[in-house]
Amino acid sequence: MSVIDEVKDRLDIVEVISSYVPLQKSGRNYKALCPFHSEKTPSFVVFPDSQHWHCFGACSEGGDVFTFVMKREGWDFRTALEELARRAGVELRPRTPAQVEAQDEADRLRSALTTAAQYYNHLLRHAPEAEAARAYVTRRGLSDETIERFLLGYSLPGWERTRAYLTERGYTVEELTKAGLLVQREDGSSTYDRFRERLMIPIRDAQGRIIGFGARTLDPEGVPKYINSPQTSLFDKGRTLFGLDLARQAIRREDRVVIVEGYMDVMQAHQAGFANVVAQMGTALTEPQLRQLQRYT
């Protein structure tokens, strides 16, 4: 487990954020007036299950405990890590230059994926082009809370919309390609968006960090129905269980896990109150996936 994972495992995002903002319980989550813009009606929500936060108001910001503290304090990532590690009682170990470089790249790729997920989520809620996606999730019976809990989104039609949005925010084409968001053309001349005109489902690791996407076509004739992110330095479908970040506490509590077929099954199960449900990312369970589950049962 990396030091970042250890810090996040030891800290409760509700406790951290409540030291900055008065939180009020609302169902399974917590609400507050957003600390990042002026408002009279609480639109800032903290999700304890997934250990993330999101503002549904004017600023549309969101992220994990690190992004909150960085934004609130105006710190860079290293400063936030040092402070949260101190708070969690985690000792930061000296790192080699190669480890620093690898960690910095992983952090950048995760940041790009998180920014993409927030962008897709905003489009699902507001873009006229996303009407079919909104109709689909309504037809499948997903509540607004479930949509936000799983941070569902929509990718626009066109070949360069995601690339343009993310490069404007400082991410390089190389980073976006490594993150699996762009595809390199065979002749090497340019890149294009991997996900176009699809319902976007963020895939998280056990710590709740976005590492890839599942993307469902909205065209009844569309083939394939689902495409996933390719294997990257962050995402390996044979080592990933969809929904584990939200299910692990319930799996520990009940000493039982329910494994279902796909993304929608997991989301509908969690919405119905069955929190110990996950899905494998392929046609069969792998040894690494089983070993992950053994940590919680």
N, C-alpha and C positions, 0 to 999 in steps of 0.2 A: 504494500500500500504506500503510495506517495505521501509526502508530508502534507500536501494540499488535501488529499483525501482524508488523512488523519485529522486535520483541523476541522474539516466539514463534518466528519463523523462525531467529533466530540462536542461541537457547538450546535445549539438549537437556534435556527434563524429567527424564531419568534422572540427568544430571549435577547438576542443581539439587537434586532430592530426595535424592540420595545424599550431599549435603553436610549434610543433616539426619539422615538415617536410613540405617543399613547395609542395602544391597539385595543380594539374592541372585538370580542369573539362574535363571529357571524357564521352559524352552522359549524362546519368543520374547519373554517378558515378564520382569518382576522382582518379587520378593516381599519382604516385610518384616513385622515386627511393627508393627501400626498405631500411629502416634505419637499418635493421638487418643483411644484407649481402651486399657485394660489387657487383655492377652491373652497366652496361652502358645503358641498356634499361629498362624503368619503368615497373615493374611487381607487384608493391604494389598498391592495389585497395581498396578504401573506398566506402562502399555502404551506402548512407544516408538513403535509405528507410528502410533497416533492421538494421541500426546502428551497422554494423560490418565491419571488415577489413580482407583482406586476401592477402598474397603474393603468386603469381603464379610462382615465381622464385625458386631459389635453396633452400631457407629455408622452404617454404611451411607453414609458420606460419599464424595464424589468430585468431580472437576473437572479443571481444567487447571493449568498451572504457577502462574498467578496465584492461583487459589483455594487451592492448597496453601500458598503463602507467606503469604497473608492469614490463613489459619486457624492456621498454625504460629507466626507472629510476632504475631498479634493486630492486624495492620495493616488500614487501609482500602485501597480499591483504588488511590488515588493514591499512597500511600506504597509499596505493592508495585510499582507501575509505575515509580516513580523508582528503586527499588533494583534491579529486574530490568533496567531500561534501562541503568543504570550498569554492571551486570554484563555486559550484552550489548554494551556500547560504542555504544549508540544515544543520540543527542542529542535531548532533549525540546525541541520547538520551542514558543514561546509560541502560545497559541490565542486566537481571538476569542471573545467571550461566546457568539455563535451556534454556533461550533464546539464549545465546551464543552457547551452545552445538547444539541446533537445527539448528541455522543459519550456523554454521560451517559444519554440516553434509549436509545441503542443498547445500552449496557452493561446497563441494567435489563432490556430485552427479552431479551437473550441469557441473562441470569441467570434470568429467569422460565422460559425454554425449557429451560435446563439443569436447573433444579429440577424441572420437570414430567417431564423424561426420567428423572431419578433416581427420582421417585415412581412412574412407570409401570414402571420396571425392578423396583423393590421389589415392586409388585403382581404382576408376572408370576412372580416367584420364590416369593411367599408367599400371595397372596390365594386363598381357595377359589373365588372367581368366575372366576379365571384358568385353571381346569383345562383348558378347551377350547383356550385359547391355548398352554398348555404341551404339550398333546397334538399340536397342529398343528406346532409347531417341532420336536418329536421326530419326527413323521412326515416332515417335510421333511429330516431328517437333520442338523439344526444342533447342533453341540456346545455345551457350556456355555461354552467359551472364545469361540466365535463369538457367542453370545448376549450375552456381556458386552463383547466387542470392539466390537460394533455397538450396544450398550446397548439391546437390544430390550425392549419393555415391553408393558403391557396397560392399557387405559382401562376403568374400571368402567362398568357400566350406570347409567343415571340421568342427569339433566340438569344437576346442580350439583356433582358430586363433585370434579372438578378445580378448579372455581372456589372451592369451600369450602377445599380443601387449600391453594391458593396464596394466597388472600386472608388466611388465617390466618397466613401467613408473610410478610405485609407488602406483597404486590403488589396494586396497585389493579386494579379492573375495567377501567379505561381501558387500563392497561398490558397486561393479558391479552388484551384485544380487539385492540390494536395488534400483539401477538405472534401473533395468529391462533388462540389457544387458545379464545376465546369468540366467540360469534356474537350480534350485536345483533338482537333481535326487530324485525320490520318496523314495529310501532307504537312502537318506541323505549322500551317500558316496562321491559325488563329484558334480561338476557343469559343464554345457556345454553352448556353445554360443546359444542364443535365435535366432539370425538372421544368416542364412547361405545361400549363393548363391542367394541373392536377391538384387533388386534395393532398396537403402536405401533413405528414404525421412525424413529428420529431422522435427520434430514437435516443434514449438516454442510457448511460451506463448505471451501475448500481449506486453511484454517488449522486445521480441526478443531473449529470453533465450531458449536454447534447453532443452526440458523436456521429450522427447521421440522420437520414430521413427514409421513411417509407412514403411512396407517392402513388395515389390511386387515380386512375383515369376516371373522368366524368362522362366519357363518351361510351354509350352502350356497346358500340362496335370497336371500342379501343382495345388494342392488344399491344403489350401485355396489360392485364388489369392493374397489377402492381409492379413498380420498379423500386429497388432499394439503392441506397448509396453503395458505391463500389467498396471493396476492401481498401482501407487506408491505415495510416499509422494509429488512428483512433478507433476505427470501426472494423470489427471482425464478426460477421454474423454467426459464426460457429461458437463464439464466446460471449454472445449477447443474448439476453432474455428481455423481451419487450415488457415493460411495466414493472420490472424488478425494483426499481427505485421507489415506487409507490407501494409495492407489495411486501417488502422485506420485513417491516415491523409486524405486519399481520401474520406473515409466515412464521416468524419467531413466536409470536403470541399463541398461535393456534397449533404450532408444530405440524403444519400441513400446508401443502401447496397444490393448487389446481392449475394444470397446464392446458391451455386451449390453443386453437388453431391460428388465430390471427389477431391483428390490431383491433378490429371492431369488437371482437369477442371480449377482449380485455377491457376495453373502454365501457362496454355495456355492463359487464360484470361489476366493475368498480362503481359505476353509477347506481347499480342495484344494491350496493352495500357489501359485495363480496370482494374484500380487499386483498385476499391472498391468491390472486389470479395473475398469471404471466403467460406469455406465448413464446415459443421457440421461433427463431428467425428462418428456419428451413423446414424441410419435410420430416426431419427426425431430430430428436435430442442428441446432442453431442456430449462427449465426456467432459469437456470444459464447462458446459452448461450445467451438467449434473453436479460437478464439483462446486460450482457457485451456489447451487441450491442447498448443498449439504452444509454450508456455513450457517444456514438459517434454520435448519431442521434437526 
